[in-house]
């Protein structure tokens, strides 16, 4: 009886986990690009 509930919650959990991973990857990529652009703009380093 608990199994059905946990399976239902698992699908929600997977969706949430995917969204969280996507968000972290997006933030990481944007941050990396920002740093690269700053470094290229400066040209001193």
Biotite code that builds the C-alpha atoms (Angstrom):
import biotite.structure as struc

atoms = struc.array([
    struc.Atom([0.000, 0.000, 0.000], chain_id="A", res_id=1, res_name="UNK", atom_name="CA", element="C"),
    struc.Atom([2.937, 2.323, 0.657], chain_id="A", res_id=2, res_name="UNK", atom_name="CA", element="C"),
    struc.Atom([4.577, 1.242, -2.609], chain_id="A", res_id=3, res_name="UNK", atom_name="CA", element="C"),
    struc.Atom([1.917, 2.881, -4.815], chain_id="A", res_id=4, res_name="UNK", atom_name="CA", element="C"),
    struc.Atom([2.264, 6.169, -2.965], chain_id="A", res_id=5, res_name="UNK", atom_name="CA", element="C"),
    struc.Atom([6.063, 6.110, -3.130], chain_id="A", res_id=6, res_name="UNK", atom_name="CA", element="C"),
    struc.Atom([5.983, 5.349, -6.867], chain_id="A", res_id=7, res_name="UNK", atom_name="CA", element="C"),
    struc.Atom([3.637, 8.272, -7.433], chain_id="A", res_id=8, res_name="UNK", atom_name="CA", element="C"),
    struc.Atom([5.930, 10.530, -5.415], chain_id="A", res_id=9, res_name="UNK", atom_name="CA", element="C"),
    struc.Atom([8.969, 9.173, -7.274], chain_id="A", res_id=10, res_name="UNK", atom_name="CA", element="C"),
    struc.Atom([7.770, 10.497, -10.648], chain_id="A", res_id=11, res_name="UNK", atom_name="CA", element="C"),
    struc.Atom([7.298, 13.926, -9.056], chain_id="A", res_id=12, res_name="UNK", atom_name="CA", element="C"),
    struc.Atom([10.723, 13.620, -7.450], chain_id="A", res_id=13, res_name="UNK", atom_name="CA", element="C"),
    struc.Atom([12.381, 12.753, -10.787], chain_id="A", res_id=14, res_name="UNK", atom_name="CA", element="C"),
    struc.Atom([10.776, 15.783, -12.455], chain_id="A", res_id=15, res_name="UNK", atom_name="CA", element="C"),
    struc.Atom([11.959, 18.027, -9.623], chain_id="A", res_id=16, res_name="UNK", atom_name="CA", element="C"),
    struc.Atom([15.452, 16.518, -9.729], chain_id="A", res_id=17, res_name="UNK", atom_name="CA", element="C"),
    struc.Atom([15.692, 17.053, -13.506], chain_id="A", res_id=18, res_name="UNK", atom_name="CA", element="C"),
    struc.Atom([14.567, 20.670, -13.181], chain_id="A", res_id=19, res_name="UNK", atom_name="CA", element="C"),
    struc.Atom([17.084, 21.264, -10.384], chain_id="A", res_id=20, res_name="UNK", atom_name="CA", element="C"),
    struc.Atom([19.912, 19.710, -12.436], chain_id="A", res_id=21, res_name="UNK", atom_name="CA", element="C"),
    struc.Atom([18.934, 21.790, -15.481], chain_id="A", res_id=22, res_name="UNK", atom_name="CA", element="C"),
    struc.Atom([18.869, 24.959, -13.385], chain_id="A", res_id=23, res_name="UNK", atom_name="CA", element="C"),
    struc.Atom([22.314, 24.245, -11.914], chain_id="A", res_id=24, res_name="UNK", atom_name="CA", element="C"),
    struc.Atom([23.785, 23.457, -15.346], chain_id="A", res_id=25, res_name="UNK", atom_name="CA", element="C"),
    struc.Atom([22.294, 26.643, -16.816], chain_id="A", res_id=26, res_name="UNK", atom_name="CA", element="C"),
    struc.Atom([23.700, 28.769, -13.981], chain_id="A", res_id=27, res_name="UNK", atom_name="CA", element="C"),
    struc.Atom([27.089, 27.057, -14.341], chain_id="A", res_id=28, res_name="UNK", atom_name="CA", element="C"),
    struc.Atom([27.196, 27.580, -18.127], chain_id="A", res_id=29, res_name="UNK", atom_name="CA", element="C"),
    struc.Atom([26.130, 31.232, -17.867], chain_id="A", res_id=30, res_name="UNK", atom_name="CA", element="C"),
    struc.Atom([28.701, 31.836, -15.129], chain_id="A", res_id=31, res_name="UNK", atom_name="CA", element="C"),
    struc.Atom([31.483, 30.188, -17.135], chain_id="A", res_id=32, res_name="UNK", atom_name="CA", element="C"),
    struc.Atom([30.570, 32.174, -20.264], chain_id="A", res_id=33, res_name="UNK", atom_name="CA", element="C"),
    struc.Atom([30.472, 35.382, -18.229], chain_id="A", res_id=34, res_name="UNK", atom_name="CA", element="C"),
    struc.Atom([33.953, 34.753, -16.833], chain_id="A", res_id=35, res_name="UNK", atom_name="CA", element="C"),
    struc.Atom([35.307, 33.856, -20.289], chain_id="A", res_id=36, res_name="UNK", atom_name="CA", element="C"),
    struc.Atom([33.834, 37.030, -21.811], chain_id="A", res_id=37, res_name="UNK", atom_name="CA", element="C"),
    struc.Atom([35.290, 39.140, -18.991], chain_id="A", res_id=38, res_name="UNK", atom_name="CA", element="C"),
    struc.Atom([38.721, 37.544, -19.472], chain_id="A", res_id=39, res_name="UNK", atom_name="CA", element="C"),
    struc.Atom([38.581, 38.026, -23.258], chain_id="A", res_id=40, res_name="UNK", atom_name="CA", element="C"),
    struc.Atom([37.414, 41.648, -22.905], chain_id="A", res_id=41, res_name="UNK", atom_name="CA", element="C"),
    struc.Atom([40.225, 42.468, -20.474], chain_id="A", res_id=42, res_name="UNK", atom_name="CA", element="C"),
    struc.Atom([42.883, 40.785, -22.587], chain_id="A", res_id=43, res_name="UNK", atom_name="CA", element="C"),
    struc.Atom([45.484, 41.326, -19.855], chain_id="A", res_id=44, res_name="UNK", atom_name="CA", element="C"),
    struc.Atom([45.351, 37.862, -18.288], chain_id="A", res_id=45, res_name="UNK", atom_name="CA", element="C"),
])
